[in-house]
Amino acid sequence: MGMDSGLTTLEDEIAENSGADWEETLDQRAVEVGRFKKLGLRPPEWAGVDAPASRVSKPPPKPDAT
């Protein structure tokens, strides 16, 4: 929430929670998101990526109002 509101940074959050390097963490996340996509799996919500189009049900088109 802090990052979404602009009150903190990824570097701050990672330092506080694990002490890991934020750039290495970000690189690892990119690898993981890419792997989810490659396997056709839905990435975790934190990835901010929609599910593969083939797995998303689309609503039916709206009837014509004319």
C-alpha positions as CSV (number, residue, x, y, z in Angstrom):
1,M,0.0,0.0,0.0
2,G,2.8,2.4,0.7
3,M,4.2,2.0,-2.7
4,D,0.8,2.4,-4.3
5,S,0.3,5.7,-2.4
6,G,3.8,6.9,-3.2
7,L,4.9,7.0,0.5
8,T,7.6,4.3,0.1
9,T,9.8,2.7,-2.5
10,L,10.5,-0.9,-3.4
11,E,14.0,-0.3,-2.0
12,D,12.5,0.8,1.3
13,E,10.1,-2.1,1.5
14,I,12.6,-4.8,0.7
15,A,15.2,-3.3,3.1
16,E,12.6,-3.3,5.8
17,N,11.3,-6.8,5.2
18,S,14.2,-8.9,4.1
19,G,17.3,-6.8,3.6
20,A,17.7,-8.2,0.0
21,D,18.8,-6.1,-2.9
22,W,15.8,-4.4,-4.6
23,E,17.3,-4.6,-8.1
24,E,17.9,-8.4,-7.8
25,T,14.4,-8.9,-6.4
26,L,12.9,-6.9,-9.3
27,D,15.0,-8.9,-11.8
28,Q,13.8,-12.2,-10.3
29,R,10.2,-11.1,-10.4
30,A,10.6,-10.3,-14.1
31,V,11.9,-13.8,-14.6
32,E,9.1,-15.3,-12.7
33,V,6.4,-13.3,-14.5
34,G,7.9,-14.3,-17.8
35,R,7.8,-18.0,-16.8
36,F,4.2,-17.8,-15.8
37,K,3.3,-16.3,-19.2
38,K,5.4,-18.9,-21.1
39,L,3.6,-21.7,-19.3
40,G,0.2,-20.1,-19.9
41,L,-0.4,-19.6,-16.2
42,R,-2.1,-16.7,-14.4
43,P,0.7,-14.6,-12.8
44,P,0.2,-13.6,-9.1
45,E,-1.8,-10.4,-8.5
46,W,1.3,-8.5,-7.5
47,A,2.6,-8.9,-11.0
48,G,-0.2,-6.6,-12.3
49,V,-0.6,-8.7,-15.4
50,D,-3.9,-10.0,-16.7
51,A,-4.5,-13.7,-17.3
52,P,-3.7,-15.1,-20.7
53,A,-6.4,-14.2,-23.2
54,S,-7.1,-17.8,-24.0
55,R,-8.1,-18.4,-20.3
56,V,-10.2,-15.3,-19.8
57,S,-13.9,-15.6,-20.5
58,K,-15.3,-12.6,-22.4
59,P,-18.7,-11.2,-21.7
60,P,-21.2,-11.6,-24.5
61,P,-21.7,-8.6,-26.7
62,K,-24.3,-6.1,-25.7
63,P,-27.5,-6.1,-27.8
64,D,-27.8,-3.2,-30.3
65,A,-29.8,-0.4,-28.7
66,T,-31.3,0.8,-32.0
